[in-house]
Amino acid sequence: GVNAMMFGKSSCNWKRSEGIPDNVRSPMLTRLEREIKEARVLIVDDEVKNGRATYGDKPTKTLSRAVEKVEEELMAMLISSLRRGGWETTSLIHDEVTIRDSFRFSNTNDEMQSLTATTNLSLRNFEDSRGWPPGSLRIEIQKL
């Protein structure tokens, strides 16, 4: 529901699509929807102000491009940090990084702990560079 609202779908339309009756109310969802709308307006205004969009562009397109740009910056920072830490990385899609085992570790648990620490530090650095609160970004690491 949050992703749908981020890109312009109202909570009423989202509830209908999920089969949730119209009379079911959630003050928390209403507050979240209002905050998301305010954030969307601020992002679009910022993109226009910085020449990356015009007010004639559809707001959802402008927002989508802005999100994609931030995702690319975050992924580049994360991949760079991992490579400096000795891991080989590949990225097939914009929100996933495949990391090869590092030969620096003989113990898989030690490697996972080091990998988790490296990625979390990279996320905190990105948050800090954007002025975002610590913990705004999270990552899931899975051993394949």
CORKAFEN-V368612 format. One record per pair of residues at least 12 apart in sequence whose C-alpha atoms are under 6 Angstrom apart, sorted by sequence separation. I is the first residue (numbers start at 1). J is the second residue. D is the distance in Angstrom with one decimal. If there is no record, write none. Layout:
# CORKAFEN-V368612
I|J|D ; I|J|D
This chain:
# CORKAFEN-V368612
88|100|5.4 ; 87|102|5.4 ; 78|122|5.8 ; 7|60|5.5
